[in-house]
């Protein structure tokens, strides 16, 4: 039995992901940035050094680290899965409606890798928040690498979705103009 994909799942997952993203960017991450006067770990796509991580953990203090653990981390536990489901649903809809392509086949695994590295980043952040400014250099390096890989795979997965949709949009635009 073949399951049809009408795009509703992509829209619902996308709206949910957008709401969580806005809550993070305009709420918890903004609060953490204001508190520390630097970007929190989640907003550092190129990673961070031992000194930068230790400085952020020290500047946050106990109250800031607790806020990060109890407000930002729960939101960022929802977001990676919602983003991956959005991208995968969009790719499945595109493949069902317009035929599969290389991008529709590799985009899903890329989205899953992005989510997996986001969860690894979150685990590293949790351990650093619990350990404080004295976090072990290996832990900081591992969390930083997870941040970099999360950012890279997220970018590539989103580009895969865009690459599958742009030709359709151009075709529809040019067909409707004629």
VEXPAKE-700625 format. One record per residue (C-alpha): x negated, z, y negated; residue in one letter. Coordinates in steps of 0.02 Angstrom, whole numbers. Layout:
c1:X&c3:Z&c2:Y&r:A
...
//
This chain:
c1:0&c3:0&c2:0&r:X
c1:-69&c3:-51&c2:-169&r:X
c1:-46&c3:69&c2:-315&r:X
c1:-6&c3:-10&c2:-482&r:X
c1:-91&c3:50&c2:-640&r:X
c1:8&c3:34&c2:-800&r:X
c1:-110&c3:125&c2:-917&r:X
c1:-3&c3:280&c2:-942&r:X
c1:-128&c3:391&c2:-853&r:X
c1:-268&c3:328&c2:-965&r:X
c1:-165&c3:365&c2:-1119&r:X
c1:-114&c3:540&c2:-1061&r:X
c1:-291&c3:586&c2:-1008&r:X
c1:-359&c3:509&c2:-1169&r:X
c1:-242&c3:608&c2:-1280&r:X
c1:-282&c3:768&c2:-1187&r:X
c1:-469&c3:735&c2:-1201&r:X
c1:-451&c3:696&c2:-1386&r:X
c1:-357&c3:859&c2:-1419&r:X
c1:-491&c3:962&c2:-1330&r:X
c1:-630&c3:865&c2:-1418&r:X
c1:-551&c3:897&c2:-1589&r:X
c1:-528&c3:1082&c2:-1549&r:X
c1:-713&c3:1090&c2:-1506&r:X
c1:-782&c3:987&c2:-1650&r:X
c1:-668&c3:1056&c2:-1786&r:X
c1:-654&c3:1231&c2:-1714&r:X
c1:-778&c3:1312&c2:-1596&r:X
c1:-929&c3:1200&c2:-1627&r:X
c1:-903&c3:1205&c2:-1815&r:X
c1:-893&c3:1395&c2:-1808&r:X
c1:-1052&c3:1404&c2:-1704&r:X
c1:-1142&c3:1283&c2:-1823&r:X
c1:-1089&c3:1387&c2:-1973&r:X
c1:-1141&c3:1547&c2:-1887&r:X
c1:-1314&c3:1486&c2:-1834&r:X
c1:-1343&c3:1362&c2:-1976&r:X
c1:-1401&c3:1235&c2:-1845&r:X
c1:-1313&c3:1129&c2:-1715&r:X
c1:-1264&c3:1218&c2:-1555&r:X
c1:-1328&c3:1155&c2:-1387&r:X
c1:-1175&c3:1044&c2:-1359&r:X
c1:-1215&c3:943&c2:-1516&r:X
c1:-1395&c3:902&c2:-1471&r:X
c1:-1391&c3:737&c2:-1375&r:X
c1:-1580&c3:723&c2:-1377&r:X
c1:-1605&c3:896&c2:-1305&r:X
c1:-1700&c3:1042&c2:-1378&r:X
c1:-1868&c3:1128&c2:-1367&r:X
c1:-1906&c3:1304&c2:-1306&r:X
c1:-1927&c3:1361&c2:-1486&r:X
c1:-1765&c3:1279&c2:-1545&r:X
c1:-1665&c3:1354&c2:-1402&r:X
c1:-1739&c3:1527&c2:-1425&r:X
c1:-1708&c3:1517&c2:-1612&r:X
c1:-1527&c3:1467&c2:-1589&r:X
c1:-1497&c3:1605&c2:-1461&r:X
c1:-1577&c3:1734&c2:-1575&r:X
c1:-1482&c3:1674&c2:-1730&r:X
c1:-1315&c3:1677&c2:-1637&r:X
c1:-1341&c3:1860&c2:-1592&r:X
c1:-1235&c3:1949&c2:-1464&r:X
c1:-1070&c3:1912&c2:-1552&r:X
c1:-1110&c3:1727&c2:-1570&r:X
c1:-1164&c3:1712&c2:-1389&r:X
c1:-1003&c3:1796&c2:-1333&r:X
c1:-902&c3:1677&c2:-1442&r:X
c1:-994&c3:1529&c2:-1364&r:X
c1:-959&c3:1597&c2:-1189&r:X
c1:-776&c3:1641&c2:-1217&r:X
c1:-719&c3:1502&c2:-1335&r:X
c1:-830&c3:1348&c2:-1324&r:X
c1:-874&c3:1350&c2:-1140&r:X
c1:-692&c3:1359&c2:-1079&r:X
c1:-648&c3:1208&c2:-1187&r:X
c1:-802&c3:1116&c2:-1127&r:X
c1:-751&c3:1153&c2:-949&r:X
c1:-595&c3:1047&c2:-975&r:X
c1:-670&c3:907&c2:-1080&r:X
c1:-792&c3:823&c2:-958&r:X
c1:-659&c3:800&c2:-824&r:X
c1:-531&c3:737&c2:-950&r:X
c1:-655&c3:612&c2:-1023&r:X
c1:-704&c3:550&c2:-849&r:X
c1:-521&c3:533&c2:-799&r:X
c1:-486&c3:438&c2:-960&r:X
c1:-627&c3:315&c2:-929&r:X
c1:-589&c3:294&c2:-744&r:X
c1:-403&c3:271&c2:-775&r:X
c1:-439&c3:141&c2:-909&r:X
c1:-556&c3:47&c2:-793&r:X
c1:-431&c3:52&c2:-649&r:X
c1:-292&c3:-10&c2:-763&r:X
c1:-403&c3:-150&c2:-826&r:X
c1:-455&c3:-201&c2:-649&r:X
c1:-276&c3:-196&c2:-583&r:X
c1:-207&c3:-294&c2:-730&r:X
c1:-345&c3:-420&c2:-765&r:X
c1:-454&c3:-418&c2:-610&r:X
c1:-608&c3:-319&c2:-564&r:X
c1:-777&c3:-348&c2:-645&r:X
c1:-950&c3:-275&c2:-624&r:X
c1:-913&c3:-155&c2:-767&r:X
c1:-749&c3:-95&c2:-690&r:X
c1:-843&c3:-60&c2:-528&r:X
c1:-992&c3:34&c2:-603&r:X
c1:-901&c3:118&c2:-747&r:X
c1:-815&c3:248&c2:-637&r:X
c1:-975&c3:313&c2:-556&r:X
c1:-1056&c3:318&c2:-728&r:X
c1:-912&c3:423&c2:-795&r:X
c1:-928&c3:541&c2:-647&r:X
c1:-1116&c3:559&c2:-676&r:X
c1:-1083&c3:596&c2:-861&r:X
c1:-960&c3:733&c2:-814&r:X
c1:-1079&c3:804&c2:-682&r:X
c1:-1222&c3:817&c2:-806&r:X
c1:-1103&c3:893&c2:-935&r:X
c1:-1060&c3:1029&c2:-809&r:X
c1:-1244&c3:1056&c2:-770&r:X
c1:-1277&c3:1070&c2:-956&r:X
c1:-1137&c3:1199&c2:-970&r:X
c1:-1211&c3:1301&c2:-828&r:X
c1:-1379&c3:1299&c2:-913&r:X
c1:-1301&c3:1352&c2:-1078&r:X
c1:-1206&c3:1493&c2:-992&r:X
c1:-1367&c3:1560&c2:-914&r:X
c1:-1459&c3:1545&c2:-1081&r:X
c1:-1318&c3:1634&c2:-1173&r:X
c1:-1322&c3:1775&c2:-1045&r:X
c1:-1513&c3:1790&c2:-1051&r:X
c1:-1526&c3:1776&c2:-1241&r:X
c1:-1680&c3:1726&c2:-1339&r:X
c1:-1792&c3:1771&c2:-1192&r:X
c1:-1723&c3:1632&c2:-1083&r:X
c1:-1850&c3:1564&c2:-960&r:X
c1:-1934&c3:1401&c2:-1016&r:X
c1:-1884&c3:1315&c2:-852&r:X
c1:-1701&c3:1356&c2:-884&r:X
c1:-1711&c3:1289&c2:-1061&r:X
c1:-1798&c3:1130&c2:-1003&r:X
c1:-1669&c3:1102&c2:-865&r:X
c1:-1523&c3:1129&c2:-985&r:X
c1:-1604&c3:1014&c2:-1113&r:X
c1:-1629&c3:877&c2:-982&r:X
c1:-1447&c3:895&c2:-929&r:X
c1:-1396&c3:873&c2:-1112&r:X
c1:-1499&c3:715&c2:-1127&r:X
c1:-1433&c3:642&c2:-964&r:X
c1:-1254&c3:690&c2:-1008&r:X
c1:-1271&c3:599&c2:-1173&r:X
c1:-1350&c3:446&c2:-1094&r:X
c1:-1223&c3:428&c2:-953&r:X
c1:-1077&c3:462&c2:-1071&r:X
c1:-1137&c3:326&c2:-1188&r:X
c1:-1161&c3:201&c2:-1048&r:X
c1:-993&c3:242&c2:-968&r:X
c1:-902&c3:220&c2:-1135&r:X
c1:-995&c3:57&c2:-1165&r:X
c1:-942&c3:-3&c2:-992&r:X
c1:-759&c3:28&c2:-1039&r:X
c1:-782&c3:-59&c2:-1206&r:X
c1:-868&c3:-206&c2:-1120&r:X
c1:-717&c3:-227&c2:-1005&r:X
c1:-589&c3:-216&c2:-1145&r:X
c1:-670&c3:-319&c2:-1284&r:X
c1:-648&c3:-488&c2:-1196&r:X
c1:-463&c3:-450&c2:-1168&r:X
c1:-437&c3:-399&c2:-1349&r:X
c1:-526&c3:-555&c2:-1412&r:X
c1:-425&c3:-665&c2:-1296&r:X
c1:-262&c3:-586&c2:-1351&r:X
c1:-310&c3:-594&c2:-1534&r:X
c1:-362&c3:-777&c2:-1529&r:X
c1:-214&c3:-828&c2:-1420&r:X
c1:-90&c3:-742&c2:-1537&r:X
c1:-172&c3:-820&c2:-1692&r:X
c1:-154&c3:-997&c2:-1623&r:X
//
